[in-house]
Each structure stands twice: as C-alpha cells, then as structure tokens.
Amino acid sequence: MSVVLEKMVSVSRHDDAERILEGLDPEQRQVAAALVGPVCVVAGAGTGKTRAVTHRIAYGVRTGTYNPAAVMALTFTTKAAGELRERLAALGVSGVQARTFHSAALRQLSYFLPRVEHRAVPRLVEHKARLVATAARRLGLEVDRAAIRDLAAEIEWAKVNLWTAQDYQTKAAKAGRGQPGGYAPLAVARLMNLYEEILSESQAMDFEDVLLATAGLLMSHPAVANQVRSQYRHYVVDEYQDVSPLQQRLLDLWLGERQEVCVVGDPAQTIYTFAGARSDFLTGFTRRYPKAVRLELVRDYRSTPQVVGLANAVVRAGPGVGAVELVAQRPAGPEVRFQRYGDDTEEATGVVQQIADLIEQGVPAEEIAVLYRANSQSEPFEAALASAGIAHKVRGGERFFDRPEVRQALVLLRAESKTSSDLTELERVHEVLRGSGWTPQPPSTRGAQRETWESLDALASLSQDLLSGGAGTLAELVAQIDFRASNQHAPTPAGVQLASLHASKGLEWEAVFLVGLSNGLMPISLADTPAQVEEERRLLYVGITRAKVHLFLSFAAARVVGGSANRRASRFLKGLWPGARRSTSSGGKPAVPALADLTAQQAAVFEALKQWRLDLAKQAGLPAFTVLTNVTLRALAVEGPTTVKDLAAIPGIGPSKLERYGEELLGLLAAFQPDESS
C-alpha cells in the first residue's frame, strides 16, 4: 500500500512540475529545464528572460532538485529583486532569496562580523560627496560640486576594479583614466588614501566596502565561507553583463569549488563599463567553465518586426561579440520613421506634434517616451511639451531648470540684466556663463564636469535662439527664460516620459522617439576609442529595443535657428537612414529636405502653406506649430499629395489632422499643380 502511495505522490509531483513548463517557448523551456550548473543564458532584449529564470527556479523546487532556502538569485536593483520574488510567489514558490549583491553581502556581514571578529558593522555612508570634499580640503585641493562628483565616481571605479590607492596611479595611466575632477592620477591617489583614512576615523564604510569587507571576511575565515556555501548551493545571476570584477570575486567566494551557477545577460546591452561593468565575464563564461551549457533566448515578444529589424541591423554592423539575432514574435506594425530637422527647436516641436498625433490616435501619454544621449538635451522637449499642454515627466534626472548649475547661472543673468554694458546681449550672456564654468569648447573630461558644461552650453544655445527670435534685451531674455522655466515646473500628472538612454534601460513604451541622433551626440564626441564607440552603439540598441510598436528616429542639422547645418546622421545608421525619397529596407520613411534644399517651386508652396497655417492659428488662438510643423509643411511642398491617401502618408498628418485640414490642404496644393490641359 505504501509503495502505491509513493508512486501516486511521485506522479502528482511530476505533473505539478511539468505544469510549470507549460506556456514557455522552446528556448525558455530549455532554460527552465537546465537545472544543473554551470549554465549561461544569452537573452536578447524582450525575450522573457525573467520568465525563464523564475520558471527555472520553480521547476527546480517542484522536482525536488532545489531546496528553495538554498537558492540565491542575485540582481542589480531592489526593484528587480522584488519582481523576482513576486513572480516566484505567483508560481507557488517561497523561501528563495532574491537580493542585490549589496543586500546579500550586507546581510552576511551583519550576521558574521560580530560573531567572528567581535565588532560591530561600520556605519554605512550612502553618499561619498561630503567625505570626498573633506579629503580634498585637507589636501588643499579646490573642488566644486562637479569635481566632487567626478572624484567620488573615480573612487567607486577603483574599488569595483579592485584597485587600491597605492596602485591607482600606475593602473589609471594604463587604463587611460584621464584627470577625474581635473586632477592628475597622483593627486587622485592621495585623495583616495585620505578618503579611506576618514572612513576609518568615522568608523564608516561605503557601498563598495560592503562587498570588499564581505569578500575579506570569507577569505579570512574559512569556517564562515563553509557555512555560507552550505546554506546557498545554487546561484542565479541576472544582468550578468553588468558584473564588475569585485562582484565576480565575491560570487566566486560564495561558490567555492561548486559550479552550480546560472548566469543570464545580453552582451549587446552592456552600457555601464564606465561604472566598472565587464561583459567579458558573460562572453567568456564557457572558457571559465568548459562544461557549461550555453543557451540563447531569441524570440522578442516586446517589439514589432520593424523595430526588431532595425535593432538587429545596428548590432550586426558592429563587432557584436556574443550578441543574439532577435526574432520578432509580434505582428507587423508601422514602419520606423526617420526625420531630419533644421535645428534643435524644430526637432522638439516636430517631435511634440507627432506625440500629439499619437495621443489623438489613442496611445496613452505615459506609453510615449523621448530618449536622448545627454540630460542637457531635454530642455527644448520640456519646453515644447509644456507649450502644447502635454503632461510630461523627466525620469532618472532633474528637469533642466532644476539643475544646480542652471539655477545659479540664471541668478547671475538676472543680476547682469539690471546693469549696463557696452557688450552685445549675447556677449553678456557668454560672460556670465563663463563665470559659472562654461567655455566655448567642451572639456575633454567625462562625468559630472562634462554634464555641467553641457547644461550651461544648452543654456547658451537657448539664449542665442531667444535673442535671435526677438528678445531684444538681456532683461527680455531673462523674462522669456523665466516664463519657460515656470511652465516646465508646473506640477503635472503622469505623462510623456523624457529620459536619457542610460535611464531607459529595463523599461519599455508603446512609442519611442530617439532624438539627437547625429555624430557627436550618438556616438558622443567623448567616445574616442573603439571600445567606447562600440558602447555607444550598444546604447543606441538599448534605445531602439525600448519601443514596442512606434519608433521615431531624428536629428537636427543645426543647433540653433539659422545656424550652420553641419550635423550628419549617426554613423551607426549608415545605410539604414533613408535617402531623400522613399524608405530603405530598414523600413523608414524618407527624411524631409531642409529649407535650403527646396526647389523654387517647392519653396513657393512652402511659403503659401506657412501663410495658410498662420491665418488658421490666429483664428483659433493657437501657436502655429500646433496646427502643422515646418517639417510637415516642407514634406507637403516636396511630395505634393493629390489624394487623401497620399496626404495621410505625410509625416505629421494623422487621422485627426486629415479630418480637420485635409480638404483645405488638397485644395491649396492643387493650385500649384501643373495644368495638364494646356
């Protein structure tokens, strides 16, 4: 009787475990069934890696292969760890530890350190800025906010790469680290050493010390290491392409001689090498573990074939070490749209017009994102969205006018506007900005100093634009900037998302606008080595793969109205950016010619369309661009549509615009068509 009961229980357990695998695609099922390590999963964007990983853990628990309390799932954010726990709970699995590297290490440190070394865990310092400033002051170094941020980031870089203050100078020179905060490697090494002394005096530690101290504890106390290894016997590491040498060292210590580890990552999404991430741990996994099983997830459930095709093409054009070729699973969607604008302001207004069209078509505002390479690019889009009355939110950064360097510069501009001077208004602006740290040419350094310069340079560009657009005096200029700032600071509900490409990682939207895609911004001018350029390519890939259905790519030929149109489309889109007429195999719509490229006949049509728009806007009491943008008017002038179908194909002519203005536009354009009867 007991034998029969045992067989019934065994069959029931098997059926229960098999149900875990239901609904997985063949590749996800392979991952879920690969319960014995080492396992390396290369998972492309949108391929359901979290689903595969959680089902793998659940399947291991249901089959009896894993004790849930002996499984440690490591992530890089508390949000990701929480999502893992929620998904496991939905699968009926509890007791698995899903934590960040830092959380897992701090827990072990807090438990073991008082027991084996009879001392309390040092106080955790969440922000380095104050201690870095103190160290700099003791050394007699003059540092501003940006320099402090850069020096703090360099200390983090050194620690995650397992560099000490003593070997920093030599290694930094070999790695080409430049001059963080404007200081040579010797000065940085001295500051690092003093920073560590201040931490010790304060009986404190920073976040990197949590990992370093835990690694030191495991190496110094074999009994502790054995206890940890007996507790956690199976490891899963998500986003493995972002692991640093310090995190890898700790993982190796947790594993000991065992190889029960499953790593999941995508080398095409390695965009944090500036913070110490090393994708070669992922791409070289099978060399470190010759018996490892390597699996791929390639079915993209997020994006349409049009978006996936462009993403694959961008990666394919580079080295693409270890990257997978995505296979779209969604039905076909709209073609990818490509657009060249005359200047930054025109790009912002054109993008916002297309956003308004999408919202009219039923796409929720919060499902639309504008993504850019540098935070300093956000201002014209914030302004255009505010002018159009479209709610928006800046993710992962401050609104342009909230940035400290911008606020300080505006205070100085207001003061300058109340004085007299023999200089031109633009020269006065430049003098004020120079006093805030701006220079006509960008600094060669990366990090906070560069970001501060970019914000001030954006303010210089905005000032030039407003002065050429009618702000006759410095006082009028300040008033216009204050008006823009107050509009952008108005509280708004959730709406269109603005974010840097780095801040967009891990997110997705129905519609994505990738803006500023010109050489110098993508890739950014600071990318001067092959490795840095390829990281920029991966950053573009991340941006493209955030889009589910609608994808728009654009750049501005000039920075300001009337400026030199010397910008060119990103080199990463060579052969993919359509020509002047119809789309290429990448699936984009044609770029609209600049005003200077129009024929005399097209220019005449364009001017007539502008007058029609102006009259209409005045009657309705609306800004002209909310009727139709200059880009749409130029496209109408070039294409000369004669039917409703042709008109609907013009960028910026959505269903509502077609219904509202279609008949008038066709009538106006017909007047410029050649008379075929003559």
DOKEFI-392319 format. One record per atom (N, C-alpha, C): x, y, z. Coordinates in steps of 0.2 Angstrom, whole numbers, plus 5000, padded with zeros to 4 digits. Example, Ala and Ser with C-alpha at 12.3 -4.5 7.8 and 13.67 -1.06 7.14 Angstrom:
506649725039 506249785039 506649845039 506449895035 506849955036 506450005039 
//
This chain:
500449945000 500050005000 500450065000 501050065004 501450125005 501850134998 501950084994 502350084988 501850124983 501250104983 500750134978 500650204980 500650224986 500550294988 501150334986 501750304987 502350344985 502350354977 502150304973 502050314966 501550364964 501050364968 500550414967 500750484968 501150494974 501450564976 501950584970 502350534968 502850544963 502550574957 502050534954 501650554948 501350624949 501050644955 500750704956 501350764956 501850744959 502450794959 502750804952 502750754948 502950764941 502550804937 501850794938 501350834934 501350904936 501450914943 501450984946 502051014943 502650984942 503251014940 503151034932 502850984929 502850994921 502351054920 501851064924 501451124923 501851184923 502351184927 502751244927 503051264920 503151214916 503451224910 502951244904 502351234906 501851254901 501851324899 501751344893 501751414891 502351444889 502951404891 503551434889 503751414882 504151464878 504351444871 504851394872 505051364866 505551304866 506251324870 506451394868 507151414871 507051424879 506451454881 506351474888 506251404892 505951354888 505951284891 506551254892 507051264888 507751234888 508051264894 507951334895 508251364901 507951344907 507351334908 506951314914 507151244916 507351204911 507451134912 508251114913 508651164912 509351164913 509551174921 509351124925 509451134932 510151134935 510551094932 511251084934 511751134931 512051164935 512551214933 513251184930 513651224927 513551294926 513151304919 512751364919 512351374914 512351444912 512451464906 512551534903 511951544898 511551594900 510951614896 511051684893 511151684886 511251744882 510551764880 510251814883 509551834882 509451904879 509251904873 509151964869 508552014872 508552074870 508052124873 507352094872 506952094877 506252074876 506052004875 506551964877 506451894876 506251854882 506051884887 505751854893 506251814897 506751844898 507251814902 507051804910 506751854912 506451844919 505951794920 505551784915 505051724915 505451664915 505951654911 506351594910 506651584917 507051634920 507351624926 506951604932 506351634932 505951614938 505651544937 505451534931 505151464930 505751414931 506351424929 506951384931 506951364938 506951414942 506951414950 506351374952 505751384950 505151354952 505151284950 505451264944 505451194941 505951154945 506451194947 506951154951 506751134958 506351184961 505951174968 505451114967 505051124962 504551074961 504751004960 505350994956 505650924955 506050904961 506150944966 506550924972 507250934971 507450964965 508150974964 508451024968 508051074970 508251134974 507851134980 508251154986 507851174992 507851254991 507251274991 507151354990 507551394994 507651375001 508151415005 508851415003 509051364999 509751354997 509851394990 509351434987 509451464981 509551544982 510051574979 510151644980 510151674972 509651714971 509551744965 509851824966 510351834962 510651904963 510451954957 510252014959 510052064954 510452124955 510352174951 510752244952 510252294955 509652284955 509152334959 508652304963 508452334968 507952314973 507352304969 507152344964 506552334960 506552264957 507152244954 507252184950 507152124955 507452134961 507452084966 506652074968 506352124969 505652124971 505252084966 505352104959 504952074954 505051994954 505751974955 505851904955 505451874961 505451904967 505051874972 504351864971 504051924968 503351924966 503151864961 503551854956 503451804951 503551734954 504051724958 504051664961 503451644966 503251694969 502651684973 502051664969 501951694963 501451684959 501451614956 502051584956 502151514954 502151464960 501951494966 501951454972 502551434975 503051474974 503751464977 503951514982 504151494988 504351544993 504951524996 505351565000 505951545003 506551564999 506551574993 507151594989 507351664990 508051664991 508251734992 508451764986 508051824985 508151864979 508451934981 509051944980 509352004983 509852044978 509952104979 510552134976 511252104979 511752114975 512452094978 512552134984 512352194985 512552234991 512052204997 511452194995 510952175001 511252105003 511352064999 511651995001 512251995005 512752035003 513352045006 513252085013 512852135014 512752165020 512452125025 511952085023 511652035027 512151985030 512551965026 513051915029 513551955033 513752005031 514252045035 513952065042 513352085042 513052105049 512952045053 512851985050 512751925055 513451895057 513951895053 514551855055 515051905058 515151965056 515652005059 515652015066 515152025069 515152025077 515251965080 515151905076 515251845079 515951815079 516351835073 516951805072 517551865074 517351925073 517851975075 517652025080 517052005083 516852035089 516852115089 516652135083 516552215082 515952225078 515652285079 515052305075 515252315068 514752315064 514752335057 514852405056 515352435053 515352505052 514752535049 514652595051 514152635049 514152645041 513552635037 513552645030 513452715028 513952735024 513952805021 513652805014 513052825013 512652825007 512952865002 513252925003 513452974998 514152995000 514652994995 515353004996 515553074996 515053124994 515253184992 515553224998 515253225004 515453255010 516153235012 516253175012 516953145014 517453165008 517253155002 517753174997 517953254997 517453294999 517553365000 518053375006 517953335011 518353345017 519153325015 519153275012 519853245010 520153295005 519853325000 520053374996 520353435000 519953455004 520053515008 520753505012 520853445015 521453435019 522053435015 521953415008 522453415004 522653485000 522153525002 522253594999 522053594992 521553554989 521353554983 520653594982 520653634977 520053674976 519553634972 518953614974 518453574971 517853604971 517453604965 516753624965 516353564965 515653574965 515153514965 515353464960 515453484954 515553434948 516253394949 516753434952 517353394953 517253344959 516953364964 516753314969 516453254967 515953264962 515553204959 516053164955 516453194951 516953154947 517453114951 517653144957 518153114961 517853054965 517253064967 516853014970 516752954966 516552964959 516452914954 517152874953 517652914953 518352884952 518552834958 518352854964 518452814969 518052744969 517452754967 517052694965 517352654960 517552684954 517852644949 518452604951 518852634955 519452604958 519252544962 518852554966 518652494971 518352434967 517852454963 517552394959 518052354955 518552394953 519052354949 519652334953 519552334960 520052304965 520652344965 520652404963 521252444964 521352484970 521952484973 522052514979 522352584978 522352634983 522652694982 523352694980 523752644982 524452634981 524552614974 524152574971 524252554964 523852594959 523452644961 523052684957 523352724951 523952754953 524252804949 524552764942 524852704944 525052664938 524552634934 524052604937 523452574933 523052624930 522952684933 522552734929 522852754923 523552764923 523852784917 523752734912 523852674913 523752614908 523052614906 522552624910 521852624908 521652684904 522052744904 521852804901 521352834904 521352844911 520852874915 520752944915 521352974912 521253054911 521353084918 521053144919 521153184925 520453194928 520153144932 519553154935 519553214940 518953254939 518953314943 519453364941 519853354935 520353404933 521053384937 521153334940 521753314944 522153254941 522753264941 523153204939 523153144943 523353084941 523253024944 523553024951 524153064952 524553064959 524053094964 523753154962 523353194966 522753144968 522453114963 521853074965 522053014969 522652984968 522852934973 522952954980 523253014981 523253044988 522653054991 522153084987 521453094989 521153024991 521252974987 520952914989 521152884995 521852894996 522152865003 521852905009 521752975008 521553015013 520752995014 520452985009 519752965010 519652905014 520052855013 520052795017 520152805024 520652855025 520852865032 520252905036 519852945032 519252975035 518752925036 518652885032 518152825033 518352795039 518952775040 519152735046 519052775052 519252845052 519152885058 518452885060 517952885055 517252895056 516952825058 517352775058 517052705059 516452695054 516652705047 516152705042 516352665036 515952645032 516152615026 515652635020 515852635014 515452655008 515152595005 514752595000 514452544997 514952484994 515452514991 515952464989 516252424994 516352455000 516652425006 516252365008 515552375007 515152315009 515352255006 515452254999 515752194995 516452174997 516852234998 517552214999 517652185006 517252215011 517352185018 517052115018 516452095014 516252035014 516651985011 517052005006 517551965002 518051945007 518352005011 518851995015 518651945021 518051945023 517851905029 517851835027 517651815020 517551755018 518251725017 518751765015 519451745014 519851735020 519651775025 520051775032 519751715036 519151695035 518851655040 518551595036 518851535035 518651485031 517951455034 517951455040 517351425043 516651465041 516751535041 516251575038 516051555031 516551555027 516451535020 516151465019 516351425023 516051355023 515251355025 515151395030 514451405032 513951435027 514251485024 513851525018 513751475012 514351435011 514251385005 513751335006 513751315013 513251255014 512551285014 512451345016 511751375016 511551385009 511951415004 511751434997 512151394993 511751344989 512051294985 511951304978 511451354976 511351364969 511251444968 511551474963 511551544962 511351554955 510951614955 510651634948 510851714948 511251734943 511451804942 511151834936 510651884937 510351924932 510851974930 510652004923 511052054920 511852044921 512051984920 512751964921 513252014917 513052044912 513452084908 513752144912 513352164917 513552224921 513952204927 514152144928 514552124934 515252154934 515452184939 516152214940 516652164943 517252174942 517752124945 517652114952 517452164956 517352154963 516752104964 516252114961 515652074961 515752004959 516151994954 516351924952 516851894957 517251934960 517651904966 517251874971 516751914973 516351894979 515851834976 515651834970 515251774968 515751714968 516351714966 516751664966 516851634973 516951684978 517051664985 516351624988 515851654986 515151614988 515151544985 515351534979 515351474976 515851424978 516451444980 516951404982 517151354976 517151294977 517351244972 516751224968 516151244970 515551224966 515451264960 515051234955 514951264949 514151274948 513751274953 513051274952 512851354952 512951374946 512851444945 512551454938 511951494937 511651504931 511651584930 512051604924 512051674923 511651694917 511351754917 510951774912 511151844910 511251864904 511351934902 511351934894 511551994892 511552014885 512152064883 512652034880 513252074879 513052144875 512552134871 512352194867 512052254871 511852234877 511652294882 512152304887 512752304886 513252324891 513452394890 513152434894 513152514893 513452544900 513752504904 513952534911 514752524912 515152514906 515852504908 516152564911 515852624910 516152674914 516052674921 515652624924 515552614931 515852554933 516252524929 516552464931 516352394928 515752394924 515452334922 515952304917 515952234917 516352194912 515952144909 515852154902 515452104899 515852034897 516552044898 516951984896 516751924901 516551944907 516351884912 515751844909 515351874905 514751844901 515051804895 515351844891 515651814884 516151764885 516551764891 517051714892 516851664897 516151664898 515951614904 516151544902 516051524895 516151454894 516951434894 517351484893 518051474894 518251464901 517951494906 518051484913 517751424915 517151404912 516851344914 516751304907 517251264905 517251224899 516651174898 516351154904 515751104904 515051144904 515151214904 514451244904 514051234898 513351244900 512851244895 512751314893 512751324886 512651394884 511951394880 511451434882 510851434879 510651504877 510251514872 510051584869 509251594870 509051654871 508351674871 508351724865 508051714860 508051754854 507351784852 506851754854 506151774852 505951834856 505851894852 505751954855 504951964855 504751964861 503951974862 503752054863 504252094864 504152164865 503952204859 504352194854 504352244848 504152214842 503952254837 503652234831 504252214826 504152184821 504752164816 505052224814 504752274813 505052334810 505652364815 505452364822 505852384827 506452334828 506252274828 506752224829 507252224823 507052234817 507452234811 507952284811 507752344814 508252394814 508752384820 508552354826 508952334831 509552284829 509252234825 509752184823 510252214818 510052264814 510452294809 511052334812 510852374818 511352414821 511852374824 511652314828 512152274831 512552234826 512252214820 512552174815 513152214812 513052284812 513552324809 514252334813 514152314819 514752324824 515052254825 515552254830 515852184832 515352134834 514852164839 514352124841 514552054845 515052054849 515351994852 514751964856 514651904854 514151864858 513451884858 513251934854 512551954854 512151904850 511451904851 511051864848 510651904842 510451864837 509951894832 509251884834 508951944836 508251934838 507751914833 507251884835 506651854830 506051884833 505751934829 505151964832 504551914832 504151924837 503551874838 502951914837 502951984838 502352024837 502152034830 501552044828 501352064821 501652124819 501652134812 501952184809 501652254812 502052304812 501752364814 501952424810 501852484812 502052544807 502852544806 503052574800 503752574798 504052624803 504752614804 505152654808 505152724804 505052774808 505152844805 505752874806 506052904801 506652944801 506553014799 506853064803 506753134801 507353174803 507553214798 508053264798 507653334799 507853374804 507553434806 508153494805 507853554804 508353604803 508753624809 508453624815 508853644821 508453614827 508753624833 508553584839 507853604840 507653674840 506953694841 506453664837 506653664830 506253624825 506153554827 506653524829 506653454831 506153444837 506253484842 505753474848 505053484846 504953544842 504253554840 503953504836 504353474831 504153424827 503953354830 504453344835 504353284839 503653284843 503553344846 502953354850 502353354846 502353374840 501753374836 501653304834 502153254833 501953184832 501753154838 501953174844 501753144850 501053164851 500853224849 500153244850 499653204845 499953194839 499553144834 499453074837 499953054841 499952984843 499452984849 499453034853 498953044859 498253044856 498153084850 497453084847 497253024844 497752984842 497552914840 497452864845 497552884852 497352834857 497952804861 498552824859 499152804863 499252844869 499152814875 499252844882 499852884882 499852944885 500452984885 501052954889 500852914894 501352884898 501652824895 501352804889 501652754885 502152784879 502252844880 502752884875 503352904878 503952894875 504552914878 504952954873 505353004876 505853044872 506453024875 506952994871 507552974874 508153014870 508653034874 509253064872 509853044875 510453064872 511053034874 511253074881 511153144881 511453184887 510853214890 510853224897 510253254900 510153324898 510753364896 510653434893 510253434887 510053384884 509653394878 508953394879 508753394886 508053384887 507653454887 507953504888 507653574888 507153594883 507353584876 506853604871 506253564871 506353494873 505753454873 505353464879 505653484884 505253504890 504853564888 505153614885 504853674883 504253664878 504353624873 503853614868 503253574870 503453524875 502853484878 502453534882 502753574886 502453624890 501953674886 502253694881 501953744876 501253714873 501353644872 500753604869 500253584874 500453594881 500053574886 500053494887 500553464885 500653394886 500953374892 500653344897 501053324903 501653284902 502153294906 502753254905 503153254911 503653204911 504053194917 504753174915 505253204918 505953184917 506153124922 506353074919 506553014923 507353014924 507552994930 508252974931 508653044931 508353094932 508753164932 508253214933 508553274934 508253334936 507953374929 507453404930 507253454925 507753504923 507753524917 508353564915 508453624920 507853664921 507953724925 508053704933 507953644935 508153624942 508853614943 509253604938 509953584939 510353644942 510753624947 511053674951 511453724947 511853704942 512253744938 511753794934 511253774932 510753814928 510453864932 510253844938 509953894943 510453944945 511053934946 511553984948 511654024942 511754004936 511854044930 511254094929 510654074930 510054114930 510054174935 510254154941 510354214946 510854264944 511354244941 511954284938 511654324932 511254294928 510954334922 510454384924 510054364929 509654414932 509954484934 510554464938 510854524941 511254564935 511454524930 511854564925 511254604921 510654584920 510154614916 509954684919 510154694926 510054754929 510554804929 511154794925 511754834925 511754854917 512254904916 512354924909 512954904907 513054894900 513654874897 513754894890 514354894887 514454914880 514454844876 514454784879 514454724875 513754714872 513754674867 513154644865 512754604870 512154594869 511754554874 512054484874 512154454868 512454384868 513154384871 513554434870 514254434873 514154434881 513654474883 513554474891 513354414893 512954374890 512754304892 513354264892 513754264887 514354224887 514854244893 514854304895 515254324900 515054294907 514354304908 514054274914 514154194914 514054164909 514154094909 514854074910 515354114907 516054094909 516154094916 515854144919 515954154927 515654094930 515254054927 514953994930 515353924928 515853934924 516253874922 516153854915 515753894911 515653874904 516253904899 516453864894 516853884889 516653874882 516853904877 516553894871 516653824868 517253794870 517453724868 517353684874 517053624873 516953574879 517553544882 517553534888 518153504892 518253434889 518853414890 519053344887 518853284893 518653304899 518553264904 517753234903 517653174906 517053144906 516753164913 516153134914 515753134921 515453204922 515453224928 515053274931 515253344928 515853354927 516153414924 515853424917 515853374913 515653374906 514853384906 514553354911 513753364911 513653434913 514053464918 513853534920 514053584914 514553574910 514653614904 514153604899 513853544898 513353534893 512753574895 512553574902 511953614904 512053684902 512653714904 512753784903 512853794895 513053754891 513153764884 512453764881 511953714884 511253714882 510953784883 511153814889 510853874891 511153934886 511753924885 512053974880 511653974873 511553914871 511153904864 510453924865 510153914870 509453934871 509454014871 509954044874 509954114875 510054144868 510554114864 510654134857 510054134853 509654074854 509054064850 508554114851 508454134858 507954184860 508154254858 508754264858 508954334856 508854344849 508954294845 508854304838 508154294836 507754274841 507054264839 506654324842 506954374844 506554434846 506654464853 507054424857 507254454864 507754504863 507554574863 507954624861 508454644867 508354634873 508754654878 508854594883 509454604887 509554544892 508954534897 508654594899 508054584903 507554554900 507354564893 506854524890 507054454889 507654434888 507954374888 507754334894 507954364900 507854334906 507154324908 506754374906 505954364907 505754304903 505954294896 505754234892 505954174895 506654164898 506854104901 506454094907 506354144911 505954134917 505254104916 504954134910 504254104908 504354034906 504854014902 504953944900 505053904907 505453924911 505553884917 504953874921 504553934922 503953924926 503453874923 503353874916 502953824913 503153754914 503853744914 504053674914 504053654922 504053694926 504053674933 503353664936 502853684932 502153674934 502053594935 501653584941 501553504943 501053474937 501253414935 500853384930 500753314932 500253284930 500153214931 500553174927 500553104928 501053064924 500853074916 501353084912 501353094905 501853064901 502053104896 502653084892 503253074896 503653024895 504253014899 504853044895 505253084898 505953104895 506453074899 506953044895 507453004899 508153004895 508652994898 509252984894 509252914893 509652894888 509652824885 509952774891 510352794895 510552754901 509952744906 509652794907 509052794912 508452754909 508452734902 507952704899 508052624900 508652604902 508752534902 508252494907 508052444904 507552404908 506852424907 506652474904 506052504903 505752494896 505152504894 504852494888 504252544887 504152564881 503552604880 503252584873 502552604872 502252594866 502552634860 502752694861 503052734856 503752764859 504252764855 504852794857 505152844852 505352904854 505652944850 506452954852 506852934848 507552934849 507853004845 508053044849 508153114846 508953134847 509153184843 509853204843 510353154840 510053114835 510553054833 511053084828 511453124829 511953154825 512653134828 513153134823 513853114826 514053174830 514353154836 514553204841 514053194847 513453174846 512953154851 512853084851 512853044845 512752974845 513252954839 513852924840 514152924847 514352994849 514352994856 514553064859 515353074857 515453144857 516153164855 516653134859 516553124866 517053094870 517253024869 516852994865 517052924864 517552914858 518252914861 518752924856 519152854856 518952804858 519252734857 518752684854 519052634851 518552594848 518052554853 518352544859 517852514864 517352564866 517552624867 517052674869 516552684863 516752684857 516252694852 515752634851 516052574852 515552524852 515052524858 515252544864 514752554869 514252604867 514452654863 513852704861 513452664856 513652624852 513252584848 512752544852 513052514857 512552464861 512052514865 512252574866 511752624870 511152634865 511352644858 510852654853 510352594853 510652534853 510252474853 509852464858 510052484864 509552484870 509052534869 509152594866 508652644865 508152614860 508352584854 507852554849 507452504852 507752464856 507352404859 506852424865 506852484867 506352504872 505652514868 505652524862 505052534858 504652464857 503952474858 503552414857 503252414850 502952474848 502652474841 502852534837 502852594840 503052654836 503752674838 504152684833 504852704834 505052764829 505252824832 505452884828 506152894829 506552904824 507252924825 507352994821 507753044825 507853104822 508453144824 508653194820 509253234822 509053304819 509453354822 509453424819 510053434815 509953464809 510553484806 510953534809 510653584812 510953644815 510753644823 511153674827 510953684834 510453734835 510553794832 510053854833 509753874826 509253914827 508953934821 509453974817 509553964810 509954004806 510653974807 510853924811 511553904812 511753864807 512453844807 512753804802 512453734802 512253714796 511853644796 512453594794 512853584799 513453544798 513353474802 512853464805 512753394808 512553344803 512753284804 512553224800 512253164804 511853124801 511553074805 512153024808 511952994813 512452954817 512752904812 513452894813 513752844809 513452774810 513152764816 512852694817 512252684812 511952734809 511452724805 511652724798 512252724796 512452724789 512152664785 511852684780 511552634776 510852614778 510652644784 510052624787 509552684787 509852744787 509452814786 509252814779 508652824778 508352834771 508652894768 508652894761 508852944757 508252994756 508253044751 507853094751 507153074749 507053014745 506452994743 506152944747 506152884745 505752834749 506252794754 505852744758 506252714763 506652654760 507152644764 507652584763 507352524766 507752474765 507552404768 507452404776 507752464779 507752464786 507052484788 506552504783 505852514785 505752584787 506152634785 505952704787 505652744782 505352804784 505052854779 505652904778 505552934772 506052974770 506253034774 506853054775 506953124778 506753174774 506453234777 506253284774 506753334772 506853364766 507453404765 507353474769 507953494770 507953564774 507753614769 507553674772 507353734768 507753754762 508453754764 508953774759 508953724753 508753664754 508753614748 508153614744 507653654745 507053654741 507153684735 506753664730 506753704723 506353764724 506453814719 506053874719 505353864720 505053814716 504353794716 504153764723 504553724726 504353694732 504453754738 504853794737 504953854742 504353894742 504053904736 503453944735 502853914738 502853844737 502253804740 502353814748 502953804750 503053804757 502853874760 503053934757 502853994760 502054004760 501753974755 501053984754 500753944760 500953884761 500753844767 500853874774 501453914774 501553944781 501054004782 500854034777 500354094777 499754064779 499554004776 498853974777 498853954785 499453924787 499453904794 499453964799 499754014797 499754074802 499054104802 498754104797 498054134797 497554084801 497654024800 497253974804 497453974811 498053984813 498253984820 497954054824 498054104820 497754174823 497054164824 496654134820 495954124821 495754084827 496154034828 496053984833 496354004840 496854054839 497154074845 497654024848 497953994843 498453934844 499153954842 499653924845 500353934842 500353894835 500753924831 500753904824 500953824823 501453804827 501653734826 501153684828 500653704832 500153654835 499653644829 499653684824 499253664818 499653614814 500253634811 500653584807 501353614808 501853574809 502553594810 502853614803 503453654803 503853664797 504053604793 504153554797 504353494794 503853464790 503253464793 502653434789 502453484783 502553544784 502453594778 502953584772 503553574774 504053554769 503953494766 503753444769 503553374766 502953384761 502453424763 501953434759 502153474752 502653524753 502853554747 503253514743 503653464746 504053424742 503653364738 503253334742 502853274739 502253294735 501953354737 501353374733 500853324732 500553304738 500053254738 499353274734 499053234730 498453254727 497853214729 497953164733 497353124736 497453114743 496853094746 496853094753 497353034756 497452984752 497852934753 498652954754 498752994748 499453024748 499553074754 499053114756 499153164761 499253124768 498853064769 498953034775 499653004776 500052994771 500752964771 501253024773 501053084773 501453134775 501653134783 502253144785 502453144792 502053204795 501753184801 501353244805 500653244803 500453214798 499653214796 499353144799 499153154805 498753094807 498053104806 497653054808 496853054806 496553114808 496653144814 496353204816 496553264812 497153264810 497353324806 497053314799 497053254796 496753234790 496053264790 495653244795 494953264795 494853334796 495253374799 495253444801 495453484795 496053464792 496353514787 496453484780 496253414779 496353384773 496053414767 495453434767 495153464761 495453534759 495653574764 495953634763 496653624760 496953584763 497653574761 497653544753 497253504752 497253474745 497053524740 496553574742 496353624738 496953674737 497353694742 497853744742 498453714737 498553644738 499153614734 498953604727 498253604726 498053594719 498253654715 498253714718 498353774714 499053774712 499553734714 500153734712 500353674708 499853634706 499953584701 499953604694 500453584690 500453604683 499753584679 499553634675 498953624671 499053574666 498753514666 498953464661 498553474655 498053524655 497653534649 497953584644 498453614646 498753664642 499253634638 
//
